[in-house]
Amino acid sequence: MPLHEIDEKIIKLETKLAFVEDFLMQLQQVSVEQGKEIEMLKKENKKIRGKIKEMLDSEELLNQKPPHY
């Protein structure tokens, strides 16, 4: 195989590798952002569940009959 063909193949491989590395970096960035968003949503979900529990507890208190009945 002539030397110029080897050089061309190496250049093509380096180009492909550069694209793969760039794609991997973008994928990693998306993964980090999604991880942060998941943590935020977990915290928000926990707060909402707490508020729902409080509402249900207060509703139970409102529905109880007074002691004199």
N, C-alpha and C positions, 0 to 999 in steps of 0.2 A: 504494500500500500504506500503510495507516494506521501511524502512529508506534508504537502499542502492539504491533502485529504484528512490526515490525522489532525492537523491544526484546525480544520473546519469542524471536525467532529468534536474536538475539545471545546471550541468556542460555542457550539450548539449546546453541549452538555453544561457548560458554565452558565449559559443564558437560561436554560431550563432550571438549573439549580437556583439561580437568582430569583426566578419567578416563584419557585416552590418556597424558598426562604421568606419572600415577601408575603406570600399567602399564609404561611404558618404564623408570621408575626401578626397579621390581621386577625387570624382566627384566635390567637391567644388574647388579643385585645378585646375581642367580642366576648370571649369566655370570661375574662376578668370583669367586664361590665355587667354581664348577666349574673355573675356570682354576687356582685354588689347589689344588684336589683333584687335578687332572690332574698338576700338577707334583709333588705328594707321591707319587702313584702311580708316576710315572716314576722317581723316586729309589728307591722301594721295589722296583720291578721291576729296576732296575740292581743293587741289593744282592743280590736273589735270584738273578739271573743269575750274579753273581760267586761266590756260594756254591755254586751248581750246578756251575760250572766247577771250583772247588776240589775238590768232591766227586768229579767225574769224573776230574780229574787224580790225586787220591790213589787212586782205585780202579784206575787204570791202573798206578800204582806197585805196588799190592798184587798185581795179576795178573801182573806180570812174573816170569819165572823168575829165580832167583838166578844169579849169574855162574858158579857151579861146575857148572851143568847143561849 
